[in-house]
Each structure stands twice: as C-alpha cells, then as structure tokens.
C-alpha cells in the first residue's frame, strides 16, 4: 500500500479533525481496528491509523507510544474534551468518522489499497 498524507485522507474520506490539526502531513500506511488497548499496543504499527469507538484519554497514550498517524473515532461518539486537549499536547491527531467501525475500516482499506 502506498503512503498517503492525513490531509488527503481527511478530505477524501470526509473525516473531521478534532485534534492535532498542525500534524496533517503525517503519512498513513495502513489501519488497525480494535477497542482493546492491549490489543492495539501489541499489534498496531507506526504510521497506522487506529479505528476505535473509545473516547477516553488513555487512547492518546497508546497512540503516542506506538507513533500512530492518527486515531479515528467512529459512530459519531462525542470526543472527551480532556482527551482532545491531551492529544494536542502530545502531538496526536484525532479524527472523527460519522460511520460505523465496519464502514470506516472498509473505506480506509479501499482508499489505502487503491492509492
């Protein structure tokens, strides 16, 4: 899969950027879908975007630890303000998708595979 920039991904897939707006030149190579923090810590790789319905601040720590390109919150869940503030402080990009995890993962798969 070819690397794409977050700015392109956001525009093409109509995601909203909630935190880390100055970091949209980060590249994306793939995606990982899980709501289990330990699963993400064990299997996600740098430059992936993480698709999750989690909205608490612990997701920022995990994304920072692994050097993920972004977190994508799905299902129109309201992002926690404390988490978004921490994300900006830790240079973690947080995006929002209005779609389900299933639909978002499918969009990302097709988008990254085709580019």
MARDOKOL-533010 format. One record per residue: z, y, x of N, C-alpha, C, O, CB in turn; residue number from 1. Coordinates in steps of 0.001 Angstrom, whole numbers, plus 500000, padded with zeros to 6 digits. Glycine has a CB too. Example, Ala and Ser with C-alpha at 12.3 -4.5 7.8 and 13.67 -1.06 7.14 Angstrom:
REM MARDOKOL-533010
{kedren {507800,494310,513190},{507800,495500,512300},{507800,496700,513200},{508465,496681,514236},{509046,495527,511308},1}
{kedren {507080,497750,512850},{507140,498940,513670},{507870,500030,512900},{508039,501138,513409},{505725,499402,514084},2}
This chain:
REM MARDOKOL-533010
{kedren {500000,498818,500832},{500000,500000,500000},{500000,501248,500879},{500717,501335,501876},{501211,499997,499052},1}
{kedren {499188,502190,500482},{499093,503457,501208},{500274,504347,500844},{500745,504343,499706},{497754,504174,500897},2}
{kedren {500739,505104,501820},{501840,506023,501561},{501347,507228,500768},{500265,507759,501020},{502490,506476,502880},3}
{kedren {502155,507641,499816},{501882,508837,499026},{503079,509760,499152},{504200,509297,499367},{501591,508486,497527},4}
{kedren {502859,511044,499022},{503961,512007,499049},{504620,512091,497677},{503976,511900,496645},{503459,513401,499491},5}
{kedren {505910,512380,497692},{506642,512522,496431},{506018,513582,495540},{505951,513403,494324},{508100,512869,496700},6}
{kedren {505561,514680,496120},{504967,515757,495316},{503773,515241,494518},{503598,515623,493361},{504533,516930,496220},7}
{kedren {502959,514388,495111},{501809,513811,494413},{502265,512857,493314},{501755,512889,492194},{500892,513077,495402},8}
{kedren {503219,512023,493647},{503747,511049,492707},{504339,511743,491481},{504100,511321,490349},{504803,510173,493387},9}
{kedren {505102,512795,491704},{505734,513544,490604},{504672,514126,489680},{504778,514030,488458},{506639,514676,491158},10}
{kedren {503662,514722,490268},{502603,515338,489457},{501796,514288,488702},{501553,514430,487503},{501670,516171,490344},11}
{kedren {501388,513250,489393},{500513,512247,488788},{501216,511384,487742},{500594,510975,486762},{499941,511363,489861},12}
{kedren {502497,511103,487939},{503226,510241,487002},{504113,511023,486039},{504806,510436,485208},{504072,509253,487767},13}
{kedren {504089,512339,486153},{504823,513238,485265},{506330,512998,485281},{506976,512956,484234},{504309,513092,483861},14}
{kedren {506877,512843,486483},{508323,512768,486647},{508866,514186,486773},{508129,515105,487133},{508710,511903,487890},15}
{kedren {510141,514366,486482},{510815,515643,486684},{511671,515546,487939},{512326,514528,488164},{511680,516029,485445},16}
{kedren {511673,516583,488747},{512521,516611,489939},{513824,517318,489576},{513817,518484,489181},{511800,517329,491141},17}
{kedren {514945,516604,489714},{516257,517134,489347},{517055,517610,490544},{517933,518461,490406},{517041,516093,488608},18}
{kedren {516758,517067,491725},{517476,517449,492952},{516564,517165,494143},{515695,516295,494090},{518844,516670,493090},19}
{kedren {516785,517923,495220},{516013,517715,496439},{514619,518313,496390},{513695,517775,496999},{515909,516261,496720},20}
{kedren {514454,519403,495684},{513127,519990,495481},{512455,520449,496774},{511235,520604,496809},{513232,521154,494541},21}
{kedren {513213,520665,497814},{512619,521085,499092},{512169,519893,499934},{511665,520081,501042},{513619,521925,499885},22}
{kedren {512340,518686,499434},{512063,517475,500212},{510888,516668,499668},{510786,515471,499939},{513290,516604,500248},23}
{kedren {510023,517290,498926},{508971,516559,498234},{507797,516165,499130},{506804,515616,498653},{508467,517379,497097},24}
{kedren {507913,516445,500420},{506890,515974,501357},{507226,514578,501887},{506476,514024,502691},{506745,516961,502527},25}
{kedren {508344,514009,501442},{508700,512644,501841},{507627,511675,501362},{507035,511855,500298},{510090,512243,501273},26}
{kedren {507391,510652,502161},{506396,509650,501797},{507036,508465,501077},{508206,508145,501281},{505654,509168,503041},27}
{kedren {506234,507830,500233},{506674,506669,499458},{505763,505499,499784},{504539,505624,499747},{506669,506969,497926},28}
{kedren {506372,504354,500104},{505570,503167,500401},{505665,502104,499313},{504760,501281,499169},{506001,502575,501721},29}
{kedren {506748,502116,498549},{506955,501095,497537},{508110,501532,496638},{508620,502646,496758},{507241,499705,498187},30}
{kedren {508510,500640,495739},{509622,500931,494838},{510521,499711,494722},{510101,498579,494964},{509108,501360,493446},31}
{kedren {511766,499968,494345},{512727,498895,494113},{513431,499193,492792},{513817,500334,492535},{513757,498769,495304},32}
{kedren {513598,498177,491963},{514198,498358,490647},{515468,497523,490559},{515424,496300,490688},{513203,497970,489522},33}
{kedren {516595,498186,490340},{517859,497485,490158},{518930,498480,489734},{518864,499662,490068},{518277,496748,491453},34}
{kedren {519911,497988,488997},{521077,498790,488657},{522321,498327,489421},{523401,498891,489247},{521333,498730,487155},35}
{kedren {522172,497317,490254},{523298,496834,491054},{523260,497482,492435},{522326,497261,493207},{523267,495285,491177},36}
{kedren {524269,498276,492738},{524298,498992,494016},{524243,498030,495200},{523545,498294,496178},{525555,499857,494109},37}
{kedren {524970,496919,495120},{524983,495968,496232},{523609,495327,496429},{523218,495031,497558},{526039,494883,495990},38}
{kedren {522887,495115,495349},{521540,494568,495427},{520613,495550,496145},{519838,495148,497012},{521003,494247,494018},39}
{kedren {520687,496803,495798},{519861,497836,496423},{520207,497958,497904},{519315,498059,498746},{520051,499195,495711},40}
{kedren {521490,497948,498217},{521902,498055,499623},{521395,496881,500445},{521105,497038,501631},{523424,498137,499726},41}
{kedren {521284,495720,499840},{520854,494538,500578},{519357,494342,500655},{518873,493671,501567},{521450,493347,499974},42}
{kedren {518610,494909,499722},{517180,494590,499659},{516225,495770,499714},{515080,495596,500131},{516918,493851,498432},43}
{kedren {516637,496943,499319},{515740,498101,499360},{515509,498518,500813},{516348,498293,501686},{516325,499286,498536},44}
{kedren {514363,499125,501042},{513959,499527,502389},{513715,501041,502433},{513455,501660,501401},{512682,498756,502832},45}
{kedren {513799,501633,503631},{513484,503062,503759},{512105,503387,503191},{511193,502561,503227},{513553,503491,505228},46}
{kedren {511974,504572,502679},{510754,505133,502090},{510377,504508,500746},{509271,504732,500254},{509611,504965,503049},47}
{kedren {511269,503739,500155},{511061,503259,498794},{511636,504285,497823},{512495,505088,498187},{511718,501859,498583},48}
{kedren {511154,504250,496587},{511831,504953,495507},{512612,503900,494730},{512154,502772,494550},{510813,505738,494579},49}
{kedren {513781,504286,494281},{514680,503374,493594},{514698,503725,492114},{515068,504840,491743},{516109,503434,494198},50}
{kedren {514308,502796,491280},{514286,502971,489840},{515589,502406,489276},{515914,501238,489486},{513038,502276,489200},51}
{kedren {516330,503253,488559},{517636,502846,488049},{518000,503623,486791},{517455,504695,486529},{518711,503044,489117},52}
{kedren {518917,503075,486026},{519476,503817,484897},{520872,504354,485239},{521520,504981,484402},{519540,502917,483643},53}
{kedren {521323,504109,486455},{522622,504621,486900},{522558,506145,487036},{521526,506690,487428},{523039,503969,488252},54}
{kedren {523652,506829,486716},{523652,508293,486786},{524914,508846,487447},{525230,510023,487274},{523511,508877,485391},55}
{kedren {525626,508031,488188},{526855,508499,488835},{526608,508782,490320},{525565,508416,490862},{527984,507456,488671},56}
{kedren {527560,509427,490964},{527333,509900,492337},{527219,508791,493386},{526724,509053,494483},{528442,510816,492728},57}
{kedren {527649,507586,493097},{527532,506505,494084},{526080,506170,494404},{525796,505640,495478},{528240,505259,493579},58}
{kedren {525162,506467,493500},{523753,506177,493787},{523231,507065,494908},{522335,506668,495654},{522897,506365,492527},59}
{kedren {523781,508247,495026},{523368,509162,496102},{523771,508592,497457},{522991,508636,498409},{523996,510568,495903},60}
{kedren {524971,508065,497542},{525436,507475,498802},{524548,506309,499219},{524205,506179,500394},{526894,507007,498672},61}
{kedren {524177,505468,498273},{523319,504322,498574},{521937,504797,499025},{521411,504298,500020},{523195,503398,497342},62}
{kedren {521352,505742,498316},{520029,506261,498679},{520041,506891,500058},{519094,506726,500827},{519555,507280,497650},63}
{kedren {521099,507607,500371},{521218,508249,501683},{521383,507210,502786},{520772,507326,503848},{522402,509224,501698},64}
{kedren {522192,506215,502541},{522447,505153,503513},{521162,504423,503906},{520956,504101,505076},{523457,504157,502948},65}
{kedren {520312,504169,502931},{519095,503385,503171},{517916,504265,503559},{516897,503752,504021},{518740,502575,501935},66}
{kedren {518032,505576,503381},{516946,506522,503624},{515803,506307,502636},{514631,506278,503011},{516433,506388,505063},67}
{kedren {516175,506156,501364},{515175,506030,500319},{514469,507374,500134},{515053,508429,500380},{515820,505554,498989},68}
{kedren {513224,507326,499704},{512495,508565,499472},{513005,509299,498240},{513017,510529,498209},{511015,508281,499327},69}
{kedren {513425,508549,497225},{513935,509180,496010},{514601,508152,495115},{514399,506946,495251},{512807,509888,495253},70}
{kedren {515396,508666,494203},{515956,507894,493099},{515204,508329,491851},{514995,509523,491640},{517523,508112,492950},71}
{kedren {514797,507378,491027},{514139,507698,489755},{515038,507194,488631},{515206,505988,488451},{512697,507055,489667},72}
{kedren {515605,508117,487887},{516465,507776,486758},{515576,507612,485523},{514739,508465,485228},{517572,508875,486526},73}
{kedren {515773,506508,484814},{514899,506171,483687},{515611,506294,482336},{516808,506572,482268},{514364,504757,483855},74}
{kedren {514850,506082,481280},{515356,506031,479906},{515944,507352,479414},{516801,507361,478530},{516399,504961,479798},75}
{kedren {515488,508458,479981},{515957,509783,479565},{517472,509922,479620},{518071,510636,478815},{515479,510078,478167},76}
{kedren {518084,509231,480580},{519542,509332,480723},{519887,510693,481314},{519200,511159,482223},{520104,508180,481620},77}
{kedren {520927,511331,480822},{521299,512652,481343},{521975,512527,482711},{523003,511863,482848},{522237,513379,480352},78}
{kedren {521397,513159,483696},{521947,513088,485054},{523265,513848,485132},{523408,514934,484571},{520943,513653,486081},79}
{kedren {524208,513265,485829},{525520,513864,486040},{525382,515070,486977},{524800,514946,488055},{526519,512818,486623},80}
{kedren {525903,516214,486585},{525786,517439,487386},{526437,517300,488758},{525917,517812,489749},{526412,518607,486644},81}
{kedren {527571,516611,488817},{528245,516385,490092},{527366,515549,491018},{527308,515798,492222},{529604,515692,489872},82}
{kedren {526685,514562,490454},{525785,513724,491242},{524609,514532,491765},{524212,514369,492919},{525284,512545,490409},83}
{kedren {524045,515400,490934},{522905,516208,491358},{523299,517194,492462},{522530,517428,493394},{522321,516965,490162},84}
{kedren {524476,517758,492354},{524972,518669,493395},{525125,517908,494707},{524718,518401,495760},{526329,519311,492975},85}
{kedren {525702,516724,494653},{525870,515899,495845},{524511,515516,496431},{524340,515506,497650},{526684,514636,495514},86}
{kedren {523559,515205,495579},{522213,514844,496043},{521596,515994,496843},{521020,515776,497908},{521302,514477,494842},87}
{kedren {521716,517202,496331},{521197,518357,497076},{521900,518515,498414},{521259,518812,499422},{521353,519637,496254},88}
{kedren {523203,518322,498431},{523972,518428,499675},{523590,517349,500682},{523591,517597,501887},{525459,518345,499377},89}
{kedren {523267,516158,500197},{522958,515013,501061},{521456,514826,501303},{521042,513827,501892},{523528,513751,500453},90}
{kedren {520649,515777,500852},{519188,515697,501004},{518600,514431,500393},{517809,513730,501025},{518817,515765,502470},91}
{kedren {518994,514153,499167},{518479,513018,498410},{517702,513567,497215},{518210,514395,496459},{519640,512060,497946},92}
{kedren {516475,513100,497057},{515643,513519,495937},{515991,512667,494715},{516056,511440,494795},{514129,513398,496290},93}
{kedren {516210,513334,493594},{516469,512648,492329},{515391,513070,491338},{515196,514255,491069},{517905,512976,491779},94}
{kedren {514702,512076,490808},{513646,512297,489830},{514059,511696,488491},{514959,510858,488429},{512308,511689,490314},95}
{kedren {513404,512122,487433},{513661,511572,486109},{512352,511139,485477},{511346,511846,485542},{514382,512599,485213},96}
{kedren {512383,509959,484863},{511261,509438,484098},{511695,509330,482650},{512810,508896,482360},{510780,508059,484649},97}
{kedren {510831,509716,481758},{511144,509609,480328},{510911,508189,479814},{511214,507881,478661},{510296,510604,479520},98}
{kedren {510381,507346,480658},{510029,505978,480261},{511137,504995,480635},{512080,505348,481342},{508703,505552,480919},99}
{kedren {511012,503764,480154},{511969,502707,480485},{511796,502277,481942},{510823,502654,482595},{511792,501492,479539},100}
{kedren {512729,501498,482436},{512617,500969,483797},{511364,500110,483932},{510665,500183,484943},{513870,500148,484166},101}
{kedren {511080,499305,482929},{509907,498445,482933},{508614,499262,483035},{507755,498985,483872},{509886,497580,481672},102}
{kedren {508494,500266,482175},{507294,501103,482191},{507180,501906,483481},{506089,502043,484036},{507296,502045,480995},103}
{kedren {508294,502434,483956},{508300,503223,485186},{507911,502367,486380},{507125,502796,487225},{509677,503851,485415},104}
{kedren {508457,501159,486454},{508112,500252,487555},{506628,499909,487513},{505975,499850,488555},{508961,498962,487489},105}
{kedren {506095,499683,486323},{504671,499383,486188},{503802,500544,486635},{502805,500349,487329},{504346,499025,484754},106}
{kedren {504179,501750,486239},{503438,502937,486666},{503449,503070,488184},{502416,503324,488803},{504028,504197,486022},107}
{kedren {504627,502897,488776},{504751,503010,490233},{503947,501931,490941},{503270,502205,491932},{506219,502925,490653},108}
{kedren {504018,500723,490443},{503272,499624,491058},{501777,499926,491064},{501120,499854,492102},{503545,498303,490315},109}
{kedren {501261,500260,489905},{499820,500551,489820},{499439,501769,490635},{498394,501769,491285},{499407,500761,488372},110}
{kedren {500246,502788,490617},{499956,504024,491339},{499937,503785,492856},{499007,504204,493545},{500996,505104,490983},111}
{kedren {500951,503122,493357},{501046,502900,494802},{500037,501859,495270},{499549,501938,496397},{502461,502461,495183},112}
{kedren {499722,500901,494435},{498764,499862,494794},{497347,500428,494877},{496567,500045,495749},{498816,498716,493779},113}
{kedren {497026,501337,493969},{495670,501879,493892},{495410,502984,494897},{494253,503227,495242},{495408,502396,492515},114}
{kedren {496421,503650,495370},{496221,504806,496255},{496085,504414,497690},{495912,505275,498552},{497351,505773,496120},115}
